[in-house]
Amino acid sequence: GKDYKGDNGSKLLKERRLKSLYMILLCMDILAKYICRVIRLDTLQVPINVNQFEK
């Protein structure tokens, strides 16, 4: 919420955008010719350094 403070004194969403690249994946099920369920998956972080890809 608006009162949440992140590690550096700012909101978490603002910190994510400023510090690194990230992705949010959506999974959609189409069973009967229309989307009946949308599932939001965990936020993924894209490593900045090539050496971090192994982690």
mmCIF file of the N, C-alpha and C atoms, coordinates in Angstrom:
data_MODEL
# 
_entry.id   MODEL 
# 
loop_
_atom_site.group_PDB 
_atom_site.id 
_atom_site.type_symbol 
_atom_site.label_atom_id 
_atom_site.label_alt_id 
_atom_site.label_comp_id 
_atom_site.label_asym_id 
_atom_site.label_entity_id 
_atom_site.label_seq_id 
_atom_site.pdbx_PDB_ins_code 
_atom_site.Cartn_x 
_atom_site.Cartn_y 
_atom_site.Cartn_z 
_atom_site.occupancy 
_atom_site.B_iso_or_equiv 
_atom_site.pdbx_formal_charge 
_atom_site.auth_seq_id 
_atom_site.auth_comp_id 
_atom_site.auth_asym_id 
_atom_site.auth_atom_id 
_atom_site.pdbx_PDB_model_num 
ATOM 1   N N  . GLY A 1 1  ? 0.794   -1.181  0.000   1.00 0.00 ? 1  GLY A N  1 
ATOM 2   C CA . GLY A 1 1  ? 0.000   0.000   0.000   1.00 0.00 ? 1  GLY A CA 1 
ATOM 3   C C  . GLY A 1 1  ? 0.844   1.256   0.000   1.00 0.00 ? 1  GLY A C  1 
ATOM 4   N N  . LYS A 1 2  ? 0.200   2.353   0.171   1.00 0.00 ? 2  LYS A N  1 
ATOM 5   C CA . LYS A 1 2  ? 0.885   3.640   0.097   1.00 0.00 ? 2  LYS A CA 1 
ATOM 6   C C  . LYS A 1 2  ? 1.856   3.858   1.247   1.00 0.00 ? 2  LYS A C  1 
ATOM 7   N N  . ASP A 1 3  ? 1.663   3.159   2.379   1.00 0.00 ? 3  ASP A N  1 
ATOM 8   C CA . ASP A 1 3  ? 2.535   3.350   3.528   1.00 0.00 ? 3  ASP A CA 1 
ATOM 9   C C  . ASP A 1 3  ? 3.723   2.395   3.543   1.00 0.00 ? 3  ASP A C  1 
ATOM 10  N N  . TYR A 1 4  ? 3.775   1.452   2.612   1.00 0.00 ? 4  TYR A N  1 
ATOM 11  C CA . TYR A 1 4  ? 4.870   0.487   2.588   1.00 0.00 ? 4  TYR A CA 1 
ATOM 12  C C  . TYR A 1 4  ? 6.168   1.170   2.201   1.00 0.00 ? 4  TYR A C  1 
ATOM 13  N N  . LYS A 1 5  ? 7.206   0.908   2.954   1.00 0.00 ? 5  LYS A N  1 
ATOM 14  C CA . LYS A 1 5  ? 8.531   1.434   2.640   1.00 0.00 ? 5  LYS A CA 1 
ATOM 15  C C  . LYS A 1 5  ? 9.430   0.266   2.259   1.00 0.00 ? 5  LYS A C  1 
ATOM 16  N N  . GLY A 1 6  ? 10.142  0.389   1.155   1.00 0.00 ? 6  GLY A N  1 
ATOM 17  C CA . GLY A 1 6  ? 11.062  -0.637  0.719   1.00 0.00 ? 6  GLY A CA 1 
ATOM 18  C C  . GLY A 1 6  ? 12.387  -0.539  1.455   1.00 0.00 ? 6  GLY A C  1 
ATOM 19  N N  . ASP A 1 7  ? 13.361  -1.326  1.013   1.00 0.00 ? 7  ASP A N  1 
ATOM 20  C CA . ASP A 1 7  ? 14.667  -1.364  1.664   1.00 0.00 ? 7  ASP A CA 1 
ATOM 21  C C  . ASP A 1 7  ? 15.379  -0.019  1.621   1.00 0.00 ? 7  ASP A C  1 
ATOM 22  N N  . ASN A 1 8  ? 15.147  0.749   0.586   1.00 0.00 ? 8  ASN A N  1 
ATOM 23  C CA . ASN A 1 8  ? 15.825  2.036   0.433   1.00 0.00 ? 8  ASN A CA 1 
ATOM 24  C C  . ASN A 1 8  ? 14.895  3.218   0.676   1.00 0.00 ? 8  ASN A C  1 
ATOM 25  N N  . GLY A 1 9  ? 13.815  3.011   1.396   1.00 0.00 ? 9  GLY A N  1 
ATOM 26  C CA . GLY A 1 9  ? 12.911  4.097   1.734   1.00 0.00 ? 9  GLY A CA 1 
ATOM 27  C C  . GLY A 1 9  ? 11.939  4.467   0.636   1.00 0.00 ? 9  GLY A C  1 
ATOM 28  N N  . SER A 1 10 ? 11.765  3.602   -0.352  1.00 0.00 ? 10 SER A N  1 
ATOM 29  C CA . SER A 1 10 ? 10.809  3.875   -1.422  1.00 0.00 ? 10 SER A CA 1 
ATOM 30  C C  . SER A 1 10 ? 9.927   2.648   -1.617  1.00 0.00 ? 10 SER A C  1 
ATOM 31  N N  . LYS A 1 11 ? 8.886   2.795   -2.388  1.00 0.00 ? 11 LYS A N  1 
ATOM 32  C CA . LYS A 1 11 ? 7.969   1.681   -2.616  1.00 0.00 ? 11 LYS A CA 1 
ATOM 33  C C  . LYS A 1 11 ? 8.656   0.583   -3.414  1.00 0.00 ? 11 LYS A C  1 
ATOM 34  N N  . LEU A 1 12 ? 8.231   -0.651  -3.187  1.00 0.00 ? 12 LEU A N  1 
ATOM 35  C CA . LEU A 1 12 ? 8.836   -1.820  -3.816  1.00 0.00 ? 12 LEU A CA 1 
ATOM 36  C C  . LEU A 1 12 ? 8.748   -1.753  -5.335  1.00 0.00 ? 12 LEU A C  1 
ATOM 37  N N  . LEU A 1 13 ? 7.605   -1.368  -5.898  1.00 0.00 ? 13 LEU A N  1 
ATOM 38  C CA . LEU A 1 13 ? 7.465   -1.325  -7.349  1.00 0.00 ? 13 LEU A CA 1 
ATOM 39  C C  . LEU A 1 13 ? 8.424   -0.321  -7.966  1.00 0.00 ? 13 LEU A C  1 
ATOM 40  N N  . LYS A 1 14 ? 8.609   0.819   -7.324  1.00 0.00 ? 14 LYS A N  1 
ATOM 41  C CA . LYS A 1 14 ? 9.542   1.818   -7.832  1.00 0.00 ? 14 LYS A CA 1 
ATOM 42  C C  . LYS A 1 14 ? 10.963  1.275   -7.793  1.00 0.00 ? 14 LYS A C  1 
ATOM 43  N N  . GLU A 1 15 ? 11.318  0.572   -6.722  1.00 0.00 ? 15 GLU A N  1 
ATOM 44  C CA . GLU A 1 15 ? 12.657  0.007   -6.612  1.00 0.00 ? 15 GLU A CA 1 
ATOM 45  C C  . GLU A 1 15 ? 12.906  -1.036  -7.694  1.00 0.00 ? 15 GLU A C  1 
ATOM 46  N N  . ARG A 1 16 ? 11.937  -1.862  -8.003  1.00 0.00 ? 16 ARG A N  1 
ATOM 47  C CA . ARG A 1 16 ? 12.126  -2.887  -9.035  1.00 0.00 ? 16 ARG A CA 1 
ATOM 48  C C  . ARG A 1 16 ? 12.419  -2.266  -10.388 1.00 0.00 ? 16 ARG A C  1 
ATOM 49  N N  . ARG A 1 17 ? 11.720  -1.207  -10.729 1.00 0.00 ? 17 ARG A N  1 
ATOM 50  C CA . ARG A 1 17 ? 11.921  -0.597  -12.039 1.00 0.00 ? 17 ARG A CA 1 
ATOM 51  C C  . ARG A 1 17 ? 13.256  0.108   -12.144 1.00 0.00 ? 17 ARG A C  1 
ATOM 52  N N  . LEU A 1 18 ? 13.755  0.664   -11.055 1.00 0.00 ? 18 LEU A N  1 
ATOM 53  C CA . LEU A 1 18 ? 14.996  1.422   -11.109 1.00 0.00 ? 18 LEU A CA 1 
ATOM 54  C C  . LEU A 1 18 ? 16.236  0.547   -11.010 1.00 0.00 ? 18 LEU A C  1 
ATOM 55  N N  . LYS A 1 19 ? 16.153  -0.590  -10.325 1.00 0.00 ? 19 LYS A N  1 
ATOM 56  C CA . LYS A 1 19 ? 17.339  -1.376  -10.039 1.00 0.00 ? 19 LYS A CA 1 
ATOM 57  C C  . LYS A 1 19 ? 17.678  -2.407  -11.108 1.00 0.00 ? 19 LYS A C  1 
ATOM 58  N N  . SER A 1 20 ? 16.699  -3.054  -11.702 1.00 0.00 ? 20 SER A N  1 
ATOM 59  C CA . SER A 1 20 ? 17.007  -4.128  -12.649 1.00 0.00 ? 20 SER A CA 1 
ATOM 60  C C  . SER A 1 20 ? 15.823  -4.368  -13.575 1.00 0.00 ? 20 SER A C  1 
ATOM 61  N N  . LEU A 1 21 ? 16.082  -5.166  -14.603 1.00 0.00 ? 21 LEU A N  1 
ATOM 62  C CA . LEU A 1 21 ? 15.013  -5.560  -15.520 1.00 0.00 ? 21 LEU A CA 1 
ATOM 63  C C  . LEU A 1 21 ? 14.167  -6.646  -14.863 1.00 0.00 ? 21 LEU A C  1 
ATOM 64  N N  . TYR A 1 22 ? 12.894  -6.678  -15.193 1.00 0.00 ? 22 TYR A N  1 
ATOM 65  C CA . TYR A 1 22 ? 12.024  -7.703  -14.634 1.00 0.00 ? 22 TYR A CA 1 
ATOM 66  C C  . TYR A 1 22 ? 10.948  -8.080  -15.637 1.00 0.00 ? 22 TYR A C  1 
ATOM 67  N N  . MET A 1 23 ? 10.346  -9.234  -15.430 1.00 0.00 ? 23 MET A N  1 
ATOM 68  C CA . MET A 1 23 ? 9.268   -9.720  -16.282 1.00 0.00 ? 23 MET A CA 1 
ATOM 69  C C  . MET A 1 23 ? 8.124   -10.208 -15.415 1.00 0.00 ? 23 MET A C  1 
ATOM 70  N N  . ILE A 1 24 ? 6.920   -10.010 -15.897 1.00 0.00 ? 24 ILE A N  1 
ATOM 71  C CA . ILE A 1 24 ? 5.741   -10.599 -15.279 1.00 0.00 ? 24 ILE A CA 1 
ATOM 72  C C  . ILE A 1 24 ? 5.067   -11.443 -16.357 1.00 0.00 ? 24 ILE A C  1 
ATOM 73  N N  . LEU A 1 25 ? 4.868   -12.718 -16.059 1.00 0.00 ? 25 LEU A N  1 
ATOM 74  C CA . LEU A 1 25 ? 4.264   -13.625 -17.025 1.00 0.00 ? 25 LEU A CA 1 
ATOM 75  C C  . LEU A 1 25 ? 2.799   -13.851 -16.695 1.00 0.00 ? 25 LEU A C  1 
ATOM 76  N N  . LEU A 1 26 ? 1.984   -13.891 -17.728 1.00 0.00 ? 26 LEU A N  1 
ATOM 77  C CA . LEU A 1 26 ? 0.569   -14.217 -17.578 1.00 0.00 ? 26 LEU A CA 1 
ATOM 78  C C  . LEU A 1 26 ? 0.293   -15.501 -18.341 1.00 0.00 ? 26 LEU A C  1 
ATOM 79  N N  . CYS A 1 27 ? -0.437  -16.403 -17.728 1.00 0.00 ? 27 CYS A N  1 
ATOM 80  C CA . CYS A 1 27 ? -0.812  -17.661 -18.359 1.00 0.00 ? 27 CYS A CA 1 
ATOM 81  C C  . CYS A 1 27 ? -2.317  -17.624 -18.593 1.00 0.00 ? 27 CYS A C  1 
ATOM 82  N N  . MET A 1 28 ? -2.743  -17.828 -19.848 1.00 0.00 ? 28 MET A N  1 
ATOM 83  C CA . MET A 1 28 ? -4.167  -17.769 -20.174 1.00 0.00 ? 28 MET A CA 1 
ATOM 84  C C  . MET A 1 28 ? -4.651  -19.121 -20.682 1.00 0.00 ? 28 MET A C  1 
ATOM 85  N N  . ASP A 1 29 ? -5.741  -19.591 -20.117 1.00 0.00 ? 29 ASP A N  1 
ATOM 86  C CA . ASP A 1 29 ? -6.362  -20.840 -20.560 1.00 0.00 ? 29 ASP A CA 1 
ATOM 87  C C  . ASP A 1 29 ? -7.524  -20.522 -21.490 1.00 0.00 ? 29 ASP A C  1 
ATOM 88  N N  . ILE A 1 30 ? -7.517  -21.146 -22.666 1.00 0.00 ? 30 ILE A N  1 
ATOM 89  C CA . ILE A 1 30 ? -8.613  -20.970 -23.622 1.00 0.00 ? 30 ILE A CA 1 
ATOM 90  C C  . ILE A 1 30 ? -9.231  -22.352 -23.838 1.00 0.00 ? 30 ILE A C  1 
ATOM 91  N N  . LEU A 1 31 ? -10.346 -22.596 -23.179 1.00 0.00 ? 31 LEU A N  1 
ATOM 92  C CA . LEU A 1 31 ? -10.976 -23.915 -23.252 1.00 0.00 ? 31 LEU A CA 1 
ATOM 93  C C  . LEU A 1 31 ? -12.154 -23.961 -24.213 1.00 0.00 ? 31 LEU A C  1 
ATOM 94  N N  . ALA A 1 32 ? -12.936 -22.910 -24.277 1.00 0.00 ? 32 ALA A N  1 
ATOM 95  C CA . ALA A 1 32 ? -14.154 -22.935 -25.087 1.00 0.00 ? 32 ALA A CA 1 
ATOM 96  C C  . ALA A 1 32 ? -14.233 -21.690 -25.973 1.00 0.00 ? 32 ALA A C  1 
ATOM 97  N N  . LYS A 1 33 ? -13.165 -21.423 -26.705 1.00 0.00 ? 33 LYS A N  1 
ATOM 98  C CA . LYS A 1 33 ? -13.088 -20.311 -27.655 1.00 0.00 ? 33 LYS A CA 1 
ATOM 99  C C  . LYS A 1 33 ? -13.082 -18.935 -26.998 1.00 0.00 ? 33 LYS A C  1 
ATOM 100 N N  . TYR A 1 34 ? -12.916 -18.876 -25.692 1.00 0.00 ? 34 TYR A N  1 
ATOM 101 C CA . TYR A 1 34 ? -12.760 -17.592 -25.012 1.00 0.00 ? 34 TYR A CA 1 
ATOM 102 C C  . TYR A 1 34 ? -11.863 -17.807 -23.790 1.00 0.00 ? 34 TYR A C  1 
ATOM 103 N N  . ILE A 1 35 ? -11.221 -16.766 -23.352 1.00 0.00 ? 35 ILE A N  1 
ATOM 104 C CA . ILE A 1 35 ? -10.324 -16.872 -22.206 1.00 0.00 ? 35 ILE A CA 1 
ATOM 105 C C  . ILE A 1 35 ? -11.161 -17.022 -20.945 1.00 0.00 ? 35 ILE A C  1 
ATOM 106 N N  . CYS A 1 36 ? -10.956 -18.118 -20.228 1.00 0.00 ? 36 CYS A N  1 
ATOM 107 C CA . CYS A 1 36 ? -11.759 -18.353 -19.034 1.00 0.00 ? 36 CYS A CA 1 
ATOM 108 C C  . CYS A 1 36 ? -10.957 -18.211 -17.745 1.00 0.00 ? 36 CYS A C  1 
ATOM 109 N N  . ARG A 1 37 ? -9.628  -18.171 -17.852 1.00 0.00 ? 37 ARG A N  1 
ATOM 110 C CA . ARG A 1 37 ? -8.826  -18.057 -16.638 1.00 0.00 ? 37 ARG A CA 1 
ATOM 111 C C  . ARG A 1 37 ? -7.496  -17.391 -16.982 1.00 0.00 ? 37 ARG A C  1 
ATOM 112 N N  . VAL A 1 38 ? -7.118  -16.401 -16.199 1.00 0.00 ? 38 VAL A N  1 
ATOM 113 C CA . VAL A 1 38 ? -5.826  -15.734 -16.351 1.00 0.00 ? 38 VAL A CA 1 
ATOM 114 C C  . VAL A 1 38 ? -5.078  -15.900 -15.039 1.00 0.00 ? 38 VAL A C  1 
ATOM 115 N N  . ILE A 1 39 ? -3.884  -16.468 -15.119 1.00 0.00 ? 39 ILE A N  1 
ATOM 116 C CA . ILE A 1 39 ? -3.071  -16.715 -13.932 1.00 0.00 ? 39 ILE A CA 1 
ATOM 117 C C  . ILE A 1 39 ? -1.827  -15.836 -14.015 1.00 0.00 ? 39 ILE A C  1 
ATOM 118 N N  . ARG A 1 40 ? -1.580  -15.064 -12.976 1.00 0.00 ? 40 ARG A N  1 
ATOM 119 C CA . ARG A 1 40 ? -0.387  -14.228 -12.924 1.00 0.00 ? 40 ARG A CA 1 
ATOM 120 C C  . ARG A 1 40 ? 0.709   -15.006 -12.209 1.00 0.00 ? 40 ARG A C  1 
ATOM 121 N N  . LEU A 1 41 ? 1.834   -15.203 -12.877 1.00 0.00 ? 41 LEU A N  1 
ATOM 122 C CA . LEU A 1 41 ? 2.941   -15.959 -12.315 1.00 0.00 ? 41 LEU A CA 1 
ATOM 123 C C  . LEU A 1 41 ? 3.884   -15.028 -11.559 1.00 0.00 ? 41 LEU A C  1 
ATOM 124 N N  . ASP A 1 42 ? 4.837   -15.608 -10.845 1.00 0.00 ? 42 ASP A N  1 
ATOM 125 C CA . ASP A 1 42 ? 5.788   -14.827 -10.060 1.00 0.00 ? 42 ASP A CA 1 
ATOM 126 C C  . ASP A 1 42 ? 6.603   -13.888 -10.940 1.00 0.00 ? 42 ASP A C  1 
ATOM 127 N N  . THR A 1 43 ? 7.022   -12.774 -10.360 1.00 0.00 ? 43 THR A N  1 
ATOM 128 C CA . THR A 1 43 ? 7.872   -11.818 -11.063 1.00 0.00 ? 43 THR A CA 1 
ATOM 129 C C  . THR A 1 43 ? 9.253   -12.423 -11.232 1.00 0.00 ? 43 THR A C  1 
ATOM 130 N N  . LEU A 1 44 ? 9.810   -12.319 -12.426 1.00 0.00 ? 44 LEU A N  1 
ATOM 131 C CA . LEU A 1 44 ? 11.139  -12.840 -12.713 1.00 0.00 ? 44 LEU A CA 1 
ATOM 132 C C  . LEU A 1 44 ? 12.110  -11.685 -12.892 1.00 0.00 ? 44 LEU A C  1 
ATOM 133 N N  . GLN A 1 45 ? 13.328  -11.855 -12.392 1.00 0.00 ? 45 GLN A N  1 
ATOM 134 C CA . GLN A 1 45 ? 14.347  -10.824 -12.527 1.00 0.00 ? 45 GLN A CA 1 
ATOM 135 C C  . GLN A 1 45 ? 15.345  -11.255 -13.590 1.00 0.00 ? 45 GLN A C  1 
ATOM 136 N N  . VAL A 1 46 ? 15.704  -10.337 -14.476 1.00 0.00 ? 46 VAL A N  1 
ATOM 137 C CA . VAL A 1 46 ? 16.679  -10.599 -15.523 1.00 0.00 ? 46 VAL A CA 1 
ATOM 138 C C  . VAL A 1 46 ? 18.047  -10.177 -15.001 1.00 0.00 ? 46 VAL A C  1 
ATOM 139 N N  . PRO A 1 47 ? 19.027  -11.103 -14.930 1.00 0.00 ? 47 PRO A N  1 
ATOM 140 C CA . PRO A 1 47 ? 20.349  -10.745 -14.412 1.00 0.00 ? 47 PRO A CA 1 
ATOM 141 C C  . PRO A 1 47 ? 21.035  -9.695  -15.280 1.00 0.00 ? 47 PRO A C  1 
ATOM 142 N N  . ILE A 1 48 ? 21.735  -8.767  -14.628 1.00 0.00 ? 48 ILE A N  1 
ATOM 143 C CA . ILE A 1 48 ? 22.474  -7.727  -15.343 1.00 0.00 ? 48 ILE A CA 1 
ATOM 144 C C  . ILE A 1 48 ? 23.827  -8.255  -15.791 1.00 0.00 ? 48 ILE A C  1 
ATOM 145 N N  . ASN A 1 49 ? 24.439  -9.096  -14.973 1.00 0.00 ? 49 ASN A N  1 
ATOM 146 C CA . ASN A 1 49 ? 25.763  -9.633  -15.253 1.00 0.00 ? 49 ASN A CA 1 
ATOM 147 C C  . ASN A 1 49 ? 25.620  -11.055 -15.801 1.00 0.00 ? 49 ASN A C  1 
ATOM 148 N N  . VAL A 1 50 ? 26.420  -11.399 -16.802 1.00 0.00 ? 50 VAL A N  1 
ATOM 149 C CA . VAL A 1 50 ? 26.351  -12.729 -17.426 1.00 0.00 ? 50 VAL A CA 1 
ATOM 150 C C  . VAL A 1 50 ? 26.689  -13.821 -16.414 1.00 0.00 ? 50 VAL A C  1 
ATOM 151 N N  . ASN A 1 51 ? 27.557  -13.547 -15.459 1.00 0.00 ? 51 ASN A N  1 
ATOM 152 C CA . ASN A 1 51 ? 27.951  -14.553 -14.466 1.00 0.00 ? 51 ASN A CA 1 
ATOM 153 C C  . ASN A 1 51 ? 26.802  -14.933 -13.536 1.00 0.00 ? 51 ASN A C  1 
ATOM 154 N N  . GLN A 1 52 ? 25.756  -14.148 -13.458 1.00 0.00 ? 52 GLN A N  1 
ATOM 155 C CA . GLN A 1 52 ? 24.626  -14.437 -12.583 1.00 0.00 ? 52 GLN A CA 1 
ATOM 156 C C  . GLN A 1 52 ? 23.612  -15.388 -13.218 1.00 0.00 ? 52 GLN A C  1 
ATOM 157 N N  . PHE A 1 53 ? 23.757  -15.728 -14.499 1.00 0.00 ? 53 PHE A N  1 
ATOM 158 C CA . PHE A 1 53 ? 22.802  -16.609 -15.167 1.00 0.00 ? 53 PHE A CA 1 
ATOM 159 C C  . PHE A 1 53 ? 22.798  -18.009 -14.560 1.00 0.00 ? 53 PHE A C  1 
ATOM 160 N N  . GLU A 1 54 ? 23.902  -18.452 -13.984 1.00 0.00 ? 54 GLU A N  1 
ATOM 161 C CA . GLU A 1 54 ? 23.967  -19.781 -13.385 1.00 0.00 ? 54 GLU A CA 1 
ATOM 162 C C  . GLU A 1 54 ? 23.114  -19.878 -12.137 1.00 0.00 ? 54 GLU A C  1 
ATOM 163 N N  . LYS A 1 55 ? 22.857  -18.758 -11.444 1.00 0.00 ? 55 LYS A N  1 
ATOM 164 C CA . LYS A 1 55 ? 22.091  -18.758 -10.196 1.00 0.00 ? 55 LYS A CA 1 
ATOM 165 C C  . LYS A 1 55 ? 20.675  -18.866 -10.500 1.00 0.00 ? 55 LYS A C  1 
# 
